[in-house]
Amino acid sequence: DYEMEQTDTVIEQIIRPTGLLDPEVEVRPTMGQIDDLLGEINARVEKNERTFITTLTKKMAEDLTDYFKEMGIKVKYMHSDIKTLE
């Protein structure tokens, strides 16, 4: 719904012949995205589930990890500078 309110055009959707189902995608505003993400994490924690977050940069992953640690979230970052077994 948010995405449709933000544009007047429809983009082309390409269907892949793999037979795999695409995950549900939600487009949300960037304003307040960290608080929104924190809410999603807490909802998963209540269900005893895990959350996987991707970032654009290694630094962003490290900064986000530090922030979530301060908020009491059990969190670790993973990127190419970290050995696989760490």
C-alpha positions as CSV (number, residue, x, y, z in Angstrom):
1,D,0.0,0.0,0.0
2,Y,2.8,2.4,0.9
3,E,4.5,1.8,-2.4
4,M,1.4,2.4,-4.4
5,E,0.8,5.7,-2.6
6,Q,4.3,6.9,-3.5
7,T,4.2,6.4,-7.3
8,D,1.9,6.9,-10.2
9,T,3.4,4.2,-12.4
10,V,3.5,0.4,-12.2
11,I,6.8,-1.3,-12.6
12,E,7.3,-4.6,-14.6
13,Q,7.5,-7.7,-12.5
14,I,9.6,-10.5,-14.0
15,I,8.6,-14.0,-13.1
16,R,11.4,-16.5,-12.8
17,P,10.7,-20.0,-14.1
18,T,12.4,-21.6,-11.1
19,G,9.3,-22.8,-9.3
20,L,10.5,-21.1,-6.1
21,L,8.1,-18.8,-4.3
22,D,9.3,-15.3,-3.8
23,P,9.2,-14.0,-0.2
24,E,6.7,-11.3,0.7
25,V,8.2,-7.9,0.3
26,E,7.2,-4.9,2.3
27,V,8.3,-1.4,1.4
28,R,8.3,1.0,4.3
29,P,9.3,4.6,4.8
30,T,12.9,5.3,5.9
31,M,11.7,7.7,8.6
32,G,11.9,5.9,11.9
33,Q,13.3,2.7,10.3
34,I,15.5,1.8,13.2
35,D,12.7,2.0,15.7
36,D,10.5,0.0,13.2
37,L,13.3,-2.6,13.0
38,L,13.6,-2.8,16.8
39,G,9.8,-3.5,17.0
40,E,10.1,-6.3,14.4
41,I,13.1,-7.8,16.3
42,N,11.1,-7.7,19.6
43,A,8.1,-9.4,17.9
44,R,10.4,-12.2,16.7
45,V,12.1,-12.6,20.2
46,E,8.6,-13.1,21.7
47,K,8.0,-16.0,19.3
48,N,11.5,-17.4,20.1
49,E,12.6,-16.7,16.5
50,R,15.7,-15.1,15.0
51,T,16.1,-12.1,12.8
52,F,18.6,-11.6,10.0
53,I,19.3,-8.0,8.9
54,T,21.3,-7.0,5.9
55,T,23.1,-3.6,5.6
56,L,24.8,-1.8,2.8
57,T,28.2,-1.5,4.4
58,K,30.3,-3.3,6.9
59,K,30.5,-0.2,9.0
60,M,26.7,0.1,9.0
61,A,26.5,-3.5,10.3
62,E,29.0,-2.7,13.1
63,D,27.2,0.5,14.1
64,L,23.8,-1.1,14.0
65,T,25.1,-4.0,16.2
66,D,26.5,-1.5,18.7
67,Y,23.2,0.3,18.9
68,F,21.1,-2.8,19.3
69,K,23.5,-4.1,22.0
70,E,22.9,-0.8,23.9
71,M,19.1,-1.5,23.5
72,G,19.6,-4.9,25.2
73,I,19.3,-7.0,22.0
74,K,21.5,-10.1,21.8
75,V,23.1,-9.4,18.5
76,K,26.3,-10.0,16.4
77,Y,27.4,-8.8,13.0
78,M,28.8,-11.0,10.3
79,H,30.8,-9.8,7.3
80,S,33.8,-10.7,5.2
81,D,36.4,-9.5,7.8
82,I,35.1,-12.1,10.3
83,K,36.4,-15.7,10.1
84,T,33.6,-18.2,9.5
85,L,34.1,-20.1,12.7
86,E,34.2,-17.0,14.9
